[in-house]
Amino acid sequence: MLLLIVSVAGIIFNNVLALQQQQAGVHDWNKRLFGELKYIQVQDQTIFYQNTNNQNGIIDKSTGQVKSRNTYTMCDSYNYVTYEPNQQIIQLFNEGYSVLAEQEISGNIDHCLIGLNGEFIIIYGQTIFSTFNNKFNEKVDHQIIHAGYIFDVPVVLLQKQNEICIYQIRESITQSYCVESLNNGKIHEFGNTLIYQDAKFAYQLKEKSAKLLNFEIIKKVDKFVGFSQTLVITEKSKKQIVNLDGQVEYELSQDEFVIQNLENQKYYYILKQKNNELKIVSYDRDTKQTHSEVIELQTNSLILNAFLIDQNKRQFLIQYQDLQTVLVDNKGIRWTTEQSLISIDTVFYEKYENQEQTHKNSYYESLEKHGTSNPLYLIQNVISRVLNEVKDLQEVVTHFIDNLGKEKVQTREMEQTYGLKQKVYFLTTYGTLLCYDTQELSLLIKLQINNQDNSFRLVAHHQIDSNLITHFDNNDAQPTHVLFYYSKEKSRLNTFILDLQHGIIQQVASQSSKNIVWTLPYRVEGGPGQHHNIVILIDEENNIFTYPKNDSINTKEIILYRNDNGVLRGYKLFNNELVNLWTINMKDEILIIRSSYHVGEENPRVAIWDDRKVIYKLIDHSNFAILTSDGDKLKLLIINAKSGKIIYQSVQSEADFNQPINLVFDEHQVFVTYYNKAQMMFEIWTVEIYHAKIEVSFIKMLENYYFTKTPIITNYYKADFEAFFLQQVYGYPLGIKYLGMSRTQKSLTKKNLLIITTSGQLHSLDRNLVSTRRREKADQPILEYSLQSAELPPYQYQLPINFLNMLSYHQTFDIEKFSIESTNLESSALLLVYGSDIFFTRIAPDKTYDMLLDNFNYNALIVTTVLIVVATKVLSKLVKSSKQVKQFYLN
């Protein structure tokens, strides 16, 4: 008995240690991404890059990690320039040395060049100026389409009406020559010269003249190999390396990629990825000989781009079409990274399934096997019960001893049980599906969609029952993810099934379709206790179809609405027919529309206990909010989708529409953020909807709300319906780039506003601070039936910023959106913020609901447990001794 108690106490002790470690541990992580590379320059252990989004940055060559981004403009391989618009200071970096130049410019720096005398030449818009003694500062009359070098001389190309003109920048800006052209031409660097190409003309631009090129050859160019003055052209099913006159120098296959040698013109490097092997071929242009080497590299994708990093080490930076980026050299793979995460379509999660370790008593196993009334096993079972109880206790003790010191293992198991550790899936615009562990940041799954071109875009992602799907190789009756991709160019809808259990993506349908407007997950009721899930799709011509196909479906009433080029239309979907209910012609430009309905939050908490009264939120999931613009006026309308009735409208002036504007509708609250030009500050505009009825009696509240058969409901069709709309505006001293709301599993605990600031920080703001119920003055008396709160602090225009609530701490990121996933703890959620960077953390706005406080006394709990064990043993002996004494006296 004592051994059993000690074992139980030990297990409790071990779990407490694990829980303490879990709460004290830091589980945040981040990834900085460089995306699809367009151009790189290498200096020692640093790679300067520019990506296809025109972002500049620095990559650590040894690790592949992004060290900085978007803080400078490269002038050449060693010099770069930054601009601080608030301070109107240009900072020049000349091989590591910093120089300041005061110059006010409008917008950002577009180009930076280094002059022949080492001065910096800055270009923004149509203005060109020198930072050396104000040598020149000119504004040209035409658009600058390119800035670069021709034989080390800085040049700019200007697009005029029917020609392009080349201007050299020496002691001044002078025109060299002009050539006939069309508009919208492209410029390619070609060794020490430039190649110009439009829909009719092609030139090689030199220092003093232009050479007209064979336009038919230039149309076929796949890559310009400038240092060797050759071209890689694609013709039919093969590639060729040719010179400017079209003479063939080398034959290639379609999937081979050519890299030019940056140091001399003697070699080509030709890369080919096939059958999980990377083949690198060196081609000697003089001897026509080749040398090959093979590196094992697991990927099914083709090479998108590649760069020579180090000639001596034969080091290459290779980027595949799925944006997997690898640094390889003659010793193998140095590092690999998944850069498709820079462009994410959707994010979803999957909880781990823990297999609980349960021990079944061997005595009861024997009874189940041989039966309880078998006389042959009766005596043996009596003996075996005693022996097996000892054996089972021995195993419990052994299990406890084995787990001593394994707090990390127990922490991981607890985190999986509580949903604090999950699998997160990223579906990217590059057609890749990447699965990571939310805590360990390890890549678990990588899948690729290969059966469609870049014109297809993700329309929707839903879950349905896999046993309803035809042409799908999975018989498990588990929810399966379905992906819908649509191409406007091809008017085609592709359907893919994602099987996470077996790690496959399978295309199951492809059909002609108009543009898809709605995709609705729908639950079809079957027999008693039976149902299955399908998806209803509706296109722009109001054609209705389902996946999986179900011709006999009779839908319940579903209310829909959409913006049809400035006209709001409301519809009712009933019995597989779409009926127009109402139409509103909007005079102002529609900016944003947000619904009050959020999947998984169908039954939020309605009552608010405030001091000695109960206030009821008015929550109607058929409401939606809309923001419109009229000059500098920002208008907010709340509309009921069933009736088309505008139930609330208001306006704010002095809004700057060049700054970010956000709209969030959650339960009974609407939050709008915008920049107020008059206040020179971002503002949070809050609107809240309450029921006119306020209960001041706890007994009446129970009778009217909990025990009545007809509780308070929202009904906007009744004439006597009463609602209070409250609004308030607060100044937010930081810039607001994106606004969202935290959420929990049952919507029982507090939800905070989540703000991505314009400086790239993530702030959690208590939404009670932006409540409309804050009273105007601290000493203002509150009436019994007033909606104003005695518990909230008095109103103050400018919100205080508690930097301890910065979820990103002192770090800044290039982030745009976030994804929130609830856990099995009502107080906690997983928060993933993404853009060009990815940041993950856990949030607990209402931590005390189901978690221990940070100052919880674990030592006291352990001591108390030990005392209980000792007291139990002592008391059991005393009770036993007392029974023996009583028995003695009775006898």
N, C-alpha and C positions, 0 to 999 in steps of 0.2 A: 504493500500500500504506500509506504513512504517513498519507495523507488518510483512509483507511478506519479506521485505528487511532485517529486523533484523533477521528473521528466517533463511534466506539463508546465511547471514553472520555468524550466529551461527553454522550452519552446516559446513561451510568451516573451521571455527575455530576448531571445534571438530575433523574434519578429519586431520587437520594440527597437532594437538596434538597427534593423533593416529599415524600418519606417523613419527613424531619426536620420539615417544616411540619405534616404530618398528625399526627405524634406530639406535637408541641408545642402544637397548636391546641386550643381549648376548644370542644366541640360540645354542651354542655349547653344546654337551653332549658326554659322553663316557661310555662304559661298559667294565669292565675287566672280563674275563671268565676263569673258571678253567677246563671246559670240562668234559670228562668222567673220573671219579675217579677210581684209581687203588688201592691206599693205603692211609690211613690217620693216623695221631697221634694227640691227643687232649691235650692241655695244657692250663688250665684256660679258657680264652675267645678266644683262638687262635686254629685254626685247621691247622696243617701242612699237606700238601697233595702232592701226586704224581699222575699224570694222565697217561692215556694210551699213550700219546705222550712223556712220560718221562720228562715232565716239573714238576718242584717243585715249591711250592708256599705257601702262607699263606692266609687263609680265616678268616675273622672276624666272630666269631660264632654268634654274636648277630644280624648281618645284612646279612650275606651271601656274602659280598663284598670281592673281592680279594684285599689284601693289598700290596702284592709284589709277584714277580714271577721270576724264572730262575736266581736267584742271589746267590744260595747256594746249597749245597748238605747235606742232613740230615745224621747224624751219628747215632743218636738214638732219643728218644723222646724229648731231651732237647738241644742237641749239634748239631751244623752244621758248615760248612766250606765254604768259598768263595775263589775265585781265580781271581786276576787281571792280565791277561796275559801281558799287556803292562808294568806293574810295576814289574812283576815276584814276586808277594807277595801273600802268602796264609794267609787268615785271619780266625782265629779260634774263634768260639763263644762258650764259656763254660758257659752255664746257664746264658747268658746275658753279660758275661765279654769277652772282645775282646783281643786276643793275635795275634801277627804277627809272621810269620815264613817265612823267605826268602828261596825260593826254586824254581828253574826254572823247569817247567814241559812242556811237549809238548802236546798240545791239552787241553782237559777239564778233570776235576776230575771225574772219573767213579764211585768210591765208597769211602765212609768214614766210619771207624769203631772206636769205643772207646775201648782202650786196658784195660787189667785187672788192671793196675795201673793208669788209667785215661788219658793216653796219646792218641793223635789222630793218627790214622793209615790211611794214604792216599794211594789210589790206582788209578793209571792212566795207561792205556794200560796194559803192563805186569810188571810194576814196582810197588813195595810195599815199603813204607818207613814210619818210625816213626818220629813224630815231637818233640819227647822228647830226647834231647841230641844226636840226630843221632844214636839212639840205633841200628837201622838196616836200610839199603837201598839196596834192592835186586831186581834184574830183573829175573823173572822166565822164563823158556824155553817154557812154553805152555800157551794156552789161558785160561784166568780166566773167567769162565762162571757164577760164583756167589760169592758174598762176604756177609757174615752175621754172625750169632751167633748160636752156639749149646750149650745150658745151659750156656749162658752168656760168653762163650769163643769165641773170634773172630776167624773165619775160612774163608778160600777161597777154592773154588772147581776148580780144573784144569782139562781140557779136554785133555787126552792123546789119543794115537792112538786107543786102544781098551778098555780103562778104564777111570774112573774118580777117582781122588785122592783128599783126604781131607787133608788140611794143617792147623794146629793150629798156631795161632800167640800169643806167650807169650813173653818171653824174646828174642826169635828169631822165625824164620819161620821154622817149622818142619813138616814133613809128618806124618800123623796118620795112614792112611790105604788107599787102593785102591780097587775098585770093578769093575767087568766086565761091560761094557756098549757099547752102540752105540754112534753115534754122534747126535747132535741137540736135546739133552734131555732137559727137563724142570725141574725147581726147584720150590718147593712150601714150604713156611714156615708152620710148623705143630707144634704149641705149642713151646716147647723149642728144637725141632728137625727140620729136613728137610726131605722132600719127594723128591726123584729123580724118574723121569719117562721118558722113551723113547719108541721107537716102539717095544721093546722086554723085557726090564727089568724095575722093580720097586723096590725101596729100601726106608726104613726109615733110615736116616743117623743119627746116634747117635755120642756121643763124641769119643768112642774108637772102635766102630764097626758099621756095617750096618745090618739091618734086611731085608731079602728078603720078599717082599709082594706078595699077590695073584694078578697076573697081570690082570686077567679077571675082578676082582673087581675094580681095579684102572682105567681100561679103561672106566668104567661107571661113574666115579666120576664127579659130577657137582660142588661140593664145598668141600674143606677141612676144617673141624672144629677142629682146632688143640688143643685148650685148653682142650676139652673133649675127644681128641683122637678118633674122629669119622669122618665119611665120609657121605656126601649127594650124593647118587647115583641115576641115572635115569634109570629105567627099564620099557620098553614099555610105558605105558601112566601114570605112577605114579612115585613118588619119595619116597625114604626111607632114614632114618638115620641109618647107620650101623657102627659097630666097625671094626677094622682092620682085624678081622677074618670073617667078613661078617654077623654077627648076627644082626638081625633087632631090632632097638630100638624104632622107631617111623615111622608111615606112613604119607606121605604128598600127597597133590594133586600137579598137574603139575605146577600150577601158584603160589605156595607158596614159600617163600624165608626164609632161615634160617640164623639167626645171632647168633654168639657165645657170651657168657658172658665173658667179658675180666677179671672179678675179681674173679670168681670162676667157678667151673664146674657143678654147681647144676642145672642151668636153660638153656633152649634154648628160643630164641625169634623167633617166626614164623610170618611173615608178608604176607598179601594177599590183593591185590587190585581188587575189583569187584564192578560193578554198582555204581561207584563214591563214594565208601566207602573203607577206609583203615582199615583192621582188624588186630589187634596186639594180638597175643596169647603168653602167658608165659607158658612154659611146665616145670614142676618140675620132674627132672629125678628120684628122690627118691620116691616120692608119686605117680607119674604118673598122677598127676592132672594138669588141665589147667585153666588159667584165661584169659578172653578175654575182649577187649575194642574196640570200633569202633569210627573212626574219619571221618567226611565227607570231602572228597577230590575229586575235579572234575578233572578226567582224564580217558581216555579210554586205556591208555598204561599199560603194565605189568612192574613189578619191575625188573630192571636190576641189581642193587646192593644196599646194605644197610649197615649201620654202626651204632653201638651203641656208642653214644656220652657221655651220662651221665646215670649211673645206677640208681641213686637216683631219678632223675626227669623222668626216663623212656623216655629219649630223643634219637631220632633216626634221622640220615641223610639218606634220601632215594632218590635214583636216578632211574628214570624210563627209559624204552627203547627209548623214544623220548627225553631223557636227561633233562626232567623237574626234577629239584632237590628241595627237600622239607625238611625242618627241623621241626619235630613234637615232642611234648612231651605230658605229661598228661593233659596239658591245651589247646591243640589244635595245629594249624599250626603257627609256629613262622615266617617263611618266605618261599617264593618259588621263583625260578628263572629258566629261560630257557637257558640251557647250550648248546643246539644244535647249537647255533649261532657261536660256535667256529669252525665249519666246514661248510662253505656256498658254495652252488653250484652256485647260481645266485641271483641277486638283481634286482628288478624292482619297478616302482613307479606308483601311481595312484593319480590324482588330485582330490581334493574335488569339489563337485558340489554345488555351492552356489545358493540358491533360493532367488532371489532378491525380496525385499519387495516393491511392487509397489502399490500405492494407486490410484484407479480409481475414477474420479469425479462422484458423485452420480447423478448429473444432466444429464450427458451423458449416464449413465446407464439407467436412466428413458427414455431418447429418444430412446435408442436401444430397450427397452422393449415395449414401446407404439407406436413408430413411430413418425416421425417429421411432418406429415401432418394431423394428427388426430385432428379435431376441438374440440373434447371433452377435450383434454388435453392441448390445446394451452395456455389458461389463467393460468392453474395450473402450466405449465412448466415455464412460465415467473416468477411466484412467487417463484417456487421451485428453480429456478436457483440462485436467490439472496440469498435465505436461505441456499442452499447447498454450495455456494461459501464461505459463512461465516463459515459453518460447516467444510468444507475442510481445510480452513486456520487454524481453531481452532485445527484440528487434526495434522497439520504440526507442529504447535507450541508445542503441547503436546508431539509429538514424539521427538522434539528437547530437551525439558526439561527432558524427560525420559532418553535421552542418555547422559546428562551431567554427568560426572564422570565415564562413562563406556568406557574409552579409551581402556581398555584391550579387551573388546568385539569387538570394532571397529577394533582394531589392528588385532585380529584373523581373522575377516572377510576380511580385506584387504589382509592379508597374503595368505589366501585361494584364493582370487581373482587373485592375482599376481603369484600364484603357489609357493610362498615361504614357504608355509605350506602344505605338502602332506602326503600321506600314503606310507610308504616304506615296501615292501614285501621281506622277506628272505626265500629262498628255500634252505634247508640244506641237507647235505648228509645223515642225519638220517631220511629223508622223512617227515620232518615237514615244514609247511608253517606258518610263523609268520609275522603278520602285525603290525607295530608300527606307531604312529604319529611322524613325523619327529621333531616336536617341543616339545611336552609334554612327549615323550617316554613312552606313555601308550600302552599296548598290546590291540589291537582292535580285531584281528582275530587269531585263532590258528586252523590249520587243519592238518590232518595226512594222508599220503599214506600208506595203510596197506596191499595192495594186491600183494606185491612182496618181495623177499628176498634181502639180502645185496649184491648179485652179480650184481644187476642192477645199472647202472650208468646213470646219466642224459646226454642225447645226445644234446638236443636242447630245446629251449623255444621260442614259437612264438605266434602271435595273429591272429585269423581267425574269420570269420563271424559265429555266433552261429546258424543261421537259416539253414546253410548247413550241420549241424552235425546230423547224425541219431543216434538213441538210446541215445539221450541226452534230459533230462527233462527241457528244457528251450526254450521258443518260442520267446524270445526277440531278435530282430535283432541288437544286439550289439556285438562289438568285444569280443571274448572269448579267454582266454589263453589256449594253448595246450602244453603239456609236453610229450617229447619222452624219454623213458628209454630203454637202451639196455643192455643185459647180454651176454658177450662173452661165458661164460660157457654153457649157455642154448641156444645160438644162437636165441634169442627171443627179439622182440621189443614190448614194452607195450606203449600204448597211453592213456594219461589222459587229461581230460578237467577240467579246473579250472574256476569255476563260482564265481567271486568275489561278484557279486550282492547278491547272495543267500548264499554264504559261504559254498560251497560244492566242493569236488574233486571227480570226477567220472571217472572210467576206461571205455573207450569206444571201445578199440580195443586191441588185442594181436595176434601177428603173428610171424611165423618163418622168420628169416631174417639173412643175412650175416651182417658183421660189417658195420655200417652206416658211410659213408665218408662225405657226404654233406647233409645239410637240407637248403632249399632255400625258403623263403617267396615269393610268386608269386601272382601278381594281374591279374585276368582273366577278360577281358573286355566282357561285355554283350551287351545289346542294347544301344541306345543313353543315355549317362549319367549314365549307369549302369555298375557295376563291383562287383566282390567279391574276397576275399583273400583265398588262399589255401597254402599248404606247399608241395614242391617237395622234395622227399627223394631219394638219390642214394647210393647204397651199394658198397662194395669193388669189386664186380664183374660187376659193371656198370649197375645193374638192376635199373630201374626207376619206382617209384610209387608215388602216391600223397595221401595226407590226407587233407580234405575228398576225397574219391575216385572220380577220374575224368578221364575216359578212353579216352575221345575225345579231351583232351587239346592239343593245338598246341602252343608250347612256342616260344617266340621270341628268338633271339640269346643271349645266356648267356655264358660268358667265365669263365672257372674254371681251377684250377691248384692244384696240391698236391705233397707232398714229398712221393715217393714210395721207402722207404729204400735207400735213397741217390740218387734216380733218380727223377728229376723234370719232371712232365708230365703236358702238357696243353691240355684242352679239350674245345669243343664247344658243348653246348646243344641247339639243334634246332629241332623243331617239334617232340619233345619227343625222340630224338635220340642223343646219346653221341658219338662224333667223336674226336679222338685223333688228335691234331694239331701239337704238337712238343714235343721233348724229349731232356733233357739235362742231361748227366751223370756227376755228381758232383764228383770230385776227393777228395775234402776236406770234413770234417765232417760238416753237416748242423746243426747250433745251433738254429737259430730263423728265422721265416718268418713272415713278416707283410705286410698287404695290405694298399694301400693308400685310400681305400674306407671305409667310416664309415657311418652307417645307419643314416639318418636324416641330412646329410651334403652334399647333392647332388649339391647345387648351392652356393659355397663359393664365397667370394669377390676375384676377379682376379687381378684387377689393384691396384698398390701401388703408391700413390702420394708421391714423395720425392723431396723436394725443388721445382725446376721448371721443373721437368720431370716426366713422367709416365712410370713405369716399370711393365711388365706383368709376373705374375707367370705362370709357365707351370704346369697345374693340369690335370692329366690323371688317372682316377680311375681304369684303367686296369693295372696300374703299381703296382709292389710289390717289396719289398726289402728283401734281404736275407743275413744273416751273417754266415760265415763259419770260421773254425779254421784250421791252418796249422802250427804246432809247437807253437811258441809264436806269430804268426802273425794272426791278426784278419782281415778278408776280408769282404768287403761290395760290394754286387752286386745289381743293380736295373734292373729289367727285365720287359719287356712288355708282359703281359699274352696273348695278341692276336697273336703276332708274335713269341714269344719265344726269341726275340732279347735282348741281354744284352746291355742296353743303357749306363750303367755306371758301373765302378768297380774301387775300390781303396783298399789300405791296410794300416794298422797301426801295428807297431812292438811293442815288449815288453809288450804284453797284458798278464795279469795274469788270467788264466781261472778257477782258484779256487775262484775268487771273482765274485760277481754278474755282469752279462752283460745284457743290455737292448737295445731294438730297438723300435723306434716309427716312423711311417710314417704318416705325417699329411699334406694334401694339397700338397705343393711343397717342403716340408722340411723333411729330414730324420735326426733323432737324434740317436746316438749310445753312450752308456756309458760303460766304462770299467776301470779297474785299470791298470795304466801304471807303471811297475816295475822300469823303469829307472827314471821316475819323482817322484816315490813314492807318487802318487796322482791319484785319480779318474779323468778321463777326459770325456768331452762331445764333441763328434765328430759330426759336423754339415755339411750336404750336402744340397744344395738348387738348384732348377732347375728354370731357367728363360728363357723367350723368347728372342731371339736375337734382336728383334725389340724394340727400346726405343723411346717413343714419347717425344719431347721437345716442341711441339706446342699443346696447349690445344684445339684449334679448330680442328686440324687434328685428335687428339685423339677422339673427339666426332664423327667426320665423319667416321673414320675407325672402331671404336669399337661399338658405340651406335646406329648410324643411318644407317649403312650398313646392307644389307640382309645377308652378309656372314662375320660375325665377326671373329676375330682371334680364331682359333681352334687348338687343338693339333692333329697331324697326323704323326705317326712314320713310315708310309709306303712311304712317299714322299722322294725322294732323296735329294731335296733341303731344307729339314727341318733343321732348325738351332736352337740349344738350347745351353745355357750356364750352365755348372755345376760348382758351386763354393763350396769349402769346407774350413773348418777352425776347429781348435782344441782348446779347452779351458780347463784349469785346474780348478777342483772343489774341494775346500779344505775339504769338508765334504764327507763322504762315501755315495755311491748311492746304495740303495738296490732295488728300483723299480722306474721306470720312466713312466709318463703318461702325458696327455694333457688335459687341461680344455676345455670345449666346451659350446656353447651357442645355443639358439633356431634357429637363422638364420645365424650364423657364420659371423655376421657383426662386432662384437667387438673383441678386443684383446683377444688372448688366451695365457695363461701362461703354462710353463712347471711345472708339479707337481712332486716333488721328495720325496720319502720315504727314509730317510737317514738310514745308518747302525746303528745309535744310536737310531732309533725309533722316529724321528721327521718328521714332514710334512712341506716341504718348497715349496713356490710358487716363481718360478723364471721367471722373464720377459724374454721371448724368444728373444727379441731384443738384449739382452746382449750376446746371443750366435749366433748372425747373422753372416753370411759369408760376409756381405757387410760393416762391420766395416773397415775403412781405417787403414793402418799400422801406420801412424804418424798424429798428430794433424795438423801440418802445411803442410801436403801433398796436393797439388792442385788436384782437382777432375775434370776430363774431362767431357765435355758436354754429351757424350754418354757412360759414364762409369756407371757400376752397383754399384760402391761404393757410400756410403751414406754420405751426408753432415750433416744429422740430428742425426745419431747414434754416440755414443762416439768412440774415436779411439780404436784400438785393444789393448788388454792387456791379456796376457796368463791366469793369475790367476783371476778368477771371484771374485768380492767382495761379501760378504755375508751380507745382511741386515737382522738382526735377527728380525726386525719388520715384515718381511714377513714369519716368522715361523707360520703357521696356527695352529700348536699345542701348540704355546706359549712355556712355559718352561717345558711342560710335555713330557714324552717319552712313547711310546706304542709299543707293539709287534704287528705290522701291516705288511701286505704283499701286498694287492691290494686295489684298490679303484673303486667306482662306482660314476659316475657323471650324474646328471639329470638336464636338462635345466628348466628354469622357464618362466613365461610369461613376465618377464623383460629381455631384451636382454643382459643386463650387468651382470646378476646374475645367479648362478647355485647352486644346492645342491650337496655337496661332502660328500660321506660316505666312510671311510677307514676301512678295516676290516682285521682280522687275528685272533690271540688269544685275541686281544682287538678290540673294535669297537669305532670309533671316527667320529662324525658328525659335520659339520660346513657349513656355507654359504660362497661362494666366489664371489667376484665382481672385476675381474681384470681391468675392464673398467667402474668403478662405475659412472663416470660423464656422461655416455651416456644417461641414463634415470633415474638417481636417484639424489637426492639433495646432495650437498657436506656436509662434516661433520661440516663445519663452517657456514652452511647456517643460516641466521639471521631470525629466526621464529618470533621474536618480531616485526621486521620491517614489515613482511607480515601482521601480525594481525593489527598493527597500520594503515597500508595502507588501509586495508579492511574497518576499522572503518571510516577512513577519506572519503573513496569513498561513503560509505553509507550516512554520514552526508552531503557531498557535493551534492549528488544526491537529497536529501530532500530539501536542501537550494535552489539549482538551479531550482527545479520543482516549488517552491513557487515564485521565481523571474520571471520565465517564465509565470506563471499564472497571476501574478500582471501586467506584461508588456502587456499581451493580454487584460486585463481589461482596462488599460490606453488607448491603441490604440482604443478599442471599444468606449470609452467615446468620444475621439476626432472625430471619424467617425460619431458618432451620432450628 
